[in-house]
């Protein structure tokens, strides 16, 4: 009987396992590059007027981190799953190394709480805005370097050669988990082959993110590192239609915290964070409050004496936040997250109420259709800095408005296709499904609207 011939993707997965040492070497090269970009610019003077990415290390690091690195990490996760996490991420590499030589304590129950990715994402996003992490290298060292130190500490205390930080506490792990559900690549597990394989002399898979590979049906938490490829002849790298995992998702499988992260975090909080500095509403409100304070001789909130690690404070660059600025940023992001997230939730709840079963559970389930808009929205927000830096270098992209519009339209269409695929599997009547899809379409339009204001109306 002829053996089954491996597909090209299966061979790639097998090569990842076979050349594990090459992947490790690549990881440490990324670690070195990351540490250099994070640390060195923080101890250099701020760039002078006329400095360029080509002749200033600080500007180069800024461009690499926020103009190239993070936007395309988002794209890579949408296209390839969490390959960034398993093959490139410096924090993952460092926390796993620390765990190999650490205390090896069991992971406590409080650390497994499902809300940590949401809390970490919101705190990191808001704090990054307060200290202007996109503009200043000291802020980068504080935010990214602080996260790396925390990852090493968690790895040293918990687990044995595992990535406990990545699984439970990383500020962007939840974001990547949602985006990876859309990816056309994943490691597929054939449960029947797994159970039928001989049980003797099998070395267990060293799964760093602590997955139960035998029961793995989702790409959300898989780091795509290839260590399990070919195990028991049941695990292989495979392709699927983009978003197929979302369409197959059952309402009971929808996670409350993933929904909150998506609607109130990736969409609501991120929109507020990218939008506030360009918003005329923010300027008008801050001006009104400042005038009100001055009329009452209340100048405490108008002081600009906060340290740089709490609020942006760079007098040499004429960039200093007052206490009112800091409170205004927090208020704007918070109100935007609550209003936008609440409005989207309202329409999803209406759609869920039209379907059989629990309305709240249905709403959580339908929210997964918004992942394309959430992911491409974050990409557009991060790439705005790419555009700003390229303009400073004299590169003007006249086609940018059309490209942004096309990406927003593509993301909205993708979300609607996912919603249609999900609703097609429900036993609801045609009329109820029609009204449900209209409600979902309203939530989709609600996600698009803030980006239209940011890119076209302000």
C-alpha positions in Angstrom: 0.0 0.0 0.0 1.5 3.3 -1.1 2.1 5.9 1.7 0.2 9.1 1.5 2.2 11.8 -0.2 2.8 14.9 1.9 1.4 18.2 0.7 3.7 21.2 0.3 2.3 22.7 3.5 2.9 19.5 5.4 6.5 19.5 4.2 6.9 23.0 5.4 5.5 22.0 8.8 7.9 19.1 9.0 10.8 21.3 8.0 10.0 23.7 10.9 10.3 20.7 13.3 13.4 19.4 11.6 15.2 22.7 11.6 14.2 23.8 15.0 17.7 25.0 15.8 17.6 27.4 12.8 14.3 28.9 14.2 16.0 29.3 17.6 18.9 31.1 16.0 16.5 33.4 14.2 14.6 34.1 17.4 17.8 35.2 19.2 18.7 37.4 16.2 15.4 39.1 16.6 15.9 39.4 20.4 19.3 41.1 19.8 17.8 43.5 17.2 14.8 44.2 19.5 17.0 45.0 22.5 19.2 47.3 20.5 16.2 49.3 19.1 14.5 49.5 22.5 17.5 50.5 24.6 20.1 52.5 22.7 17.7 55.4 21.4 16.5 56.0 24.9 19.9 57.2 25.9 20.5 59.4 22.8 19.5 63.1 22.4 16.1 63.7 20.8 16.4 64.2 17.0 17.2 67.7 15.8 15.1 69.5 13.2 15.8 68.1 9.8 17.0 64.7 11.1 16.1 61.8 8.9 15.4 58.1 9.2 18.6 57.6 7.2 20.9 59.5 9.5 19.3 59.3 13.0 19.0 56.0 15.0 16.1 57.3 17.1 14.0 58.0 14.0 15.1 54.7 12.5 14.0 52.8 15.6 10.7 54.7 15.6 10.1 53.9 12.0 11.1 50.2 12.5 8.9 49.7 15.5 5.7 51.6 14.7 6.0 52.1 11.0 7.0 48.6 9.9 7.2 46.1 12.8 3.8 46.3 14.4 1.6 47.1 11.4 2.9 44.1 9.6 2.8 41.8 12.6 -1.0 42.4 12.4 -0.9 41.6 8.7 1.2 38.4 9.2 -1.2 37.2 11.9 -4.2 37.6 9.6 -2.4 35.8 6.8 -0.3 33.1 8.7 -1.7 32.8 12.1 0.5 33.4 15.1 3.8 32.7 13.4 5.1 35.9 14.9 4.5 34.5 18.4 6.1 31.1 17.8 9.0 32.0 15.5 9.9 35.7 16.0 8.6 37.3 19.2 11.5 38.3 21.5 9.3 38.3 24.6 8.2 34.8 23.9 11.8 33.7 23.5 13.0 35.4 26.7 10.1 34.2 28.8 10.6 30.6 27.7 14.3 30.8 28.4 13.6 32.2 31.9 11.1 29.4 32.5 13.7 26.8 31.5 15.9 27.9 34.4 13.4 29.4 36.8 11.5 28.2 39.8 9.0 26.1 37.9 6.0 26.9 40.1 2.5 25.8 38.9 0.4 28.4 37.3 -2.0 29.8 40.0 -5.7 30.1 39.3 -5.8 33.9 39.5 -3.3 34.1 36.6 -5.5 32.0 34.4 -8.4 34.5 34.7 -9.7 35.1 31.2 -9.9 38.9 31.6 -6.1 39.6 31.8 -5.6 40.0 28.0 -8.4 42.6 27.9 -7.1 44.5 31.0 -3.5 44.4 29.8 -4.5 45.6 26.3 -6.5 48.6 27.6 -4.0 49.6 30.2 -1.0 49.4 27.8 -2.9 51.3 25.1 -4.0 54.1 27.3 -0.7 54.4 29.1 1.1 54.4 25.8 -0.9 57.4 24.7 -0.2 59.3 28.0 3.6 59.0 27.6 3.5 59.3 23.8 5.1 55.9 23.2 4.9 56.3 19.4 7.1 59.4 19.5 9.7 59.1 22.2 12.3 56.4 22.8 12.2 56.7 26.6 8.5 55.9 26.5 9.3 52.9 24.2 11.9 51.6 26.7 9.4 52.1 29.6 6.4 50.4 27.9 8.0 47.7 25.7 10.9 47.2 28.0 8.7 47.0 31.0 6.6 44.4 29.3 9.7 42.4 28.5 10.9 42.5 32.1 7.5 41.4 33.3 7.5 38.5 30.7 10.9 37.4 32.0 9.8 37.6 35.6 6.7 35.6 35.0 8.7 33.0 33.0 11.2 32.7 35.8 8.5 32.1 38.5 5.9 29.9 36.6 6.1 26.9 34.4 9.0 24.8 33.2 10.2 25.8 29.8 6.8 27.3 28.9 5.3 30.6 27.8 2.9 31.3 30.7 3.2 35.1 30.0 2.2 34.7 26.4 -0.8 32.5 27.2 -2.3 34.6 30.0 -0.8 38.1 30.4 0.7 39.4 27.2 -1.1 42.7 26.2 -1.4 41.7 22.6 -1.9 37.9 23.0 -5.7 38.3 23.0 -5.5 40.4 19.8 -3.4 37.8 18.1 -5.8 35.0 19.2 -8.7 36.7 17.6 -6.9 37.6 14.4 -5.5 34.1 14.1 -9.0 32.7 13.8 -9.2 34.3 10.4 -5.9 33.0 9.1 -5.9 30.6 6.1 -3.1 28.6 7.6 -3.3 26.5 10.8 -2.0 23.3 12.3 -4.8 20.8 11.9 -5.3 17.9 14.3 -6.8 14.6 13.0 -8.3 13.2 16.2 -9.0 9.8 14.8 -5.3 9.4 13.7 -4.2 10.7 17.0 -6.2 8.1 19.0 -5.2 5.3 16.6 -1.5 5.9 16.8 0.7 3.5 18.8 1.2 4.8 22.3 4.7 3.3 22.9 7.9 5.3 22.9 6.2 8.6 22.0 7.9 11.8 23.2 5.3 14.3 24.3 5.1 17.6 22.4 6.9 20.5 24.1 4.1 22.9 23.6 5.3 26.2 24.9 1.8 27.9 25.2 0.5 24.9 27.1 -2.1 23.7 24.6 -4.0 20.4 24.7 -3.0 19.6 21.1 -5.0 16.4 21.0 -8.2 18.5 21.3 -7.0 21.6 19.5 -9.6 22.7 17.0 -8.8 26.5 16.9 -5.8 28.5 15.8 -6.4 31.1 18.4 -3.8 30.0 20.9 -1.5 28.0 18.6 1.9 29.8 18.2 2.6 28.0 14.8 6.1 27.0 16.0 6.0 23.6 14.3 7.1 21.6 17.3 4.0 19.4 17.1 4.2 18.9 13.3 3.7 15.2 12.4 3.1 14.1 16.0 1.4 10.7 16.0 1.0 11.3 12.2 -2.1 13.4 13.2 -0.8 17.0 13.3 0.0 18.9 10.1 0.2 22.4 8.6 -2.9 22.9 6.5 -4.9 25.5 4.6 -8.5 26.6 5.0 -10.7 29.3 3.8 -10.0 32.7 5.5 -12.5 33.0 8.3 -13.7 29.3 8.1 -13.1 28.9 11.8 -15.4 31.8 12.6 -18.2 30.5 10.4 -18.0 27.1 12.1 -18.0 28.6 15.5 -21.0 27.7 17.7 -22.7 30.2 19.9 -21.8 28.2 23.0 -18.1 28.5 22.1 -18.1 32.3 22.1 -16.0 33.7 24.9 -17.2 36.6 27.0 -13.8 38.1 27.5 -12.8 37.7 23.8 -16.0 39.6 22.9 -15.2 42.4 25.3 -11.6 42.6 24.0 -12.8 42.8 20.5 -15.7 45.3 20.9 -14.5 47.5 23.7 -10.7 47.0 23.3 -9.6 46.4 19.7 -12.4 48.5 18.3 -13.5 51.0 21.0 -10.3 51.7 22.9 -8.0 51.5 19.9 -10.2 53.9 17.9 -10.1 56.4 20.8 -6.4 56.1 21.1 -5.7 56.7 17.4 -8.4 59.4 17.1 -8.0 61.8 20.1 -5.0 63.7 18.8 -6.8 64.7 15.6 -10.3 65.1 17.0 -11.8 68.6 17.1 -14.1 67.4 19.8 -11.2 66.7 22.0 -9.7 70.2 21.4 -13.0 71.9 21.9 -13.8 70.0 25.2 -10.3 70.6 26.6 -10.4 74.3 25.7 -13.8 74.7 27.3 -12.7 73.0 30.5 -9.5 75.0 30.6 -11.4 78.3 30.3 -13.8 77.2 33.0 -10.9 76.4 35.3 -9.2 79.8 34.6 -12.4 81.7 35.3 -12.3 80.1 38.8 -8.6 80.6 39.4 -8.2 76.8 39.6 -4.8 76.2 38.0 -3.8 72.9 39.4 -4.9 70.8 36.4 -3.2 73.3 34.0 0.3 72.6 35.5 2.7 70.7 33.3 5.0 69.4 36.1 4.2 65.7 35.7 7.3 63.4 35.2 7.8 62.0 31.7 7.0 58.5 32.8 3.6 59.5 33.9 2.7 62.1 31.2 4.5 63.3 28.1 7.1 65.8 29.3 9.7 66.9 26.7 10.2 70.7 26.9 13.2 70.6 24.5 10.7 69.3 21.9 8.0 71.7 22.9 5.8 68.7 23.8 4.5 68.8 27.4 1.2 67.5 28.7 -0.7 69.2 31.5 -2.6 67.3 34.0 -5.7 68.3 32.1 -4.3 66.9 28.9 -3.7 63.5 30.6 -7.2 63.5 32.1 -8.6 64.5 28.7 -6.9 61.7 26.9 -8.1 59.1 29.4 -11.7 60.5 29.3 -11.7 60.7 25.5 -10.5 57.1 25.0 -12.8 55.8 27.8 -15.9 57.6 26.5 -15.2 56.5 22.9 -14.7 52.9 24.1 -17.9 52.9 26.1 -20.1 54.7 23.5 -18.8 52.9 20.4 -18.6 49.5 22.2 -22.0 50.0 23.8 -23.6 51.0 20.5 -22.2 48.0 18.7 -23.2 45.7 21.5 -26.8 47.1 21.4 -27.2 46.1 17.7 -25.5 42.8 18.2 -27.9 42.1 21.1 -30.8 43.0 18.9 -29.5 40.6 16.2 -29.0 37.9 18.9 -32.6 38.3 20.2 -34.0 37.5 16.7 -32.3 34.1 16.7 -33.1 31.0 18.7 -31.4 30.5 22.0 -29.9 33.0 24.5 -29.8 36.6 23.2 -26.6 37.4 25.1 -24.8 34.3 23.9 -25.9 34.9 20.3 -24.6 38.5 20.5 -21.2 37.3 21.7 -21.1 34.8 18.9 -22.0 37.3 16.2 -19.4 39.8 17.4 -16.7 37.4 16.0 -17.8 38.6 12.6 -16.3 42.0 13.4 -12.7 40.6 13.7 -11.7 41.7 10.2 -12.7 45.3 10.9 -11.0 45.2 14.3 -7.7 43.9 12.8 -7.6 46.0 9.7 -8.6 49.0 11.8 -5.6 48.6 14.1 -3.4 48.2 11.0 -4.7 51.4 9.5 -4.1 53.2 12.8 -0.6 52.0 13.2 0.3 52.6 9.6 -0.7 56.3 10.1 2.7 56.7 11.7 4.3 55.0 8.8 2.7 57.6 6.6 3.7 60.5 8.8 7.3 59.4 8.9 7.5 58.8 5.2 6.0 62.3 4.6 8.9 63.7 6.7 11.3 62.0 4.3 9.6 63.6 1.4 7.6 60.6 0.2 4.0 61.6 -0.5 1.5 58.9 -1.2 -1.2 60.5 -3.3 -3.1 57.2 -3.6 -3.4 56.8 0.2 -7.1 58.0 0.6 -8.2 55.5 -2.0 -6.1 52.7 -0.4 -7.5 53.4 3.0 -11.1 53.4 1.7 -10.5 50.1 -0.1 -9.2 48.5 3.0 -12.1 49.7 5.1 -14.5 48.4 2.4 -12.7 45.1 2.2 -12.8 44.7 6.0 -16.5 45.6 6.1 -17.3 43.2 3.3 -15.3 40.4 5.0 -17.2 40.9 8.2 -20.6 40.8 6.4 -19.6 37.6 4.6 -18.7 36.0 7.9 -21.9 37.1 9.5 -23.9 35.7 6.5 -22.1 32.4 6.8 -22.8 32.2 10.5 -26.4 33.1 10.2 -27.0 30.7 7.4 -26.3 27.9 9.9 -29.0 29.0 12.3 -32.5 27.5 12.3 -34.2 30.9 12.4 -36.8 31.9 9.8 -35.7 33.8 6.8 -37.3 37.0 8.0 -35.6 36.8 11.3 -32.3 36.1 9.7 -32.8 39.1 7.4 -33.5 41.5 10.3 -30.5 40.0 12.2 -28.2 40.6 9.3 -29.4 44.2 9.0 -28.6 44.7 12.7 -25.2 43.2 12.2 -24.7 45.5 9.2 -25.5 48.5 11.4 -22.8 47.4 13.8 -20.4 47.0 10.9 -21.2 50.6 9.8 -20.7 51.8 13.4 -17.1 50.4 13.3 -16.3 52.0 9.9 -17.7 55.5 10.8 -15.0 56.6 13.3 -12.3 55.8 10.8 -14.1 57.8 8.1 -14.0 60.8 10.5 -10.3 60.3 11.2 -9.2 59.9 7.6 -11.6 62.0 5.6 -13.6 64.5 7.7 -11.1 65.9 10.2 
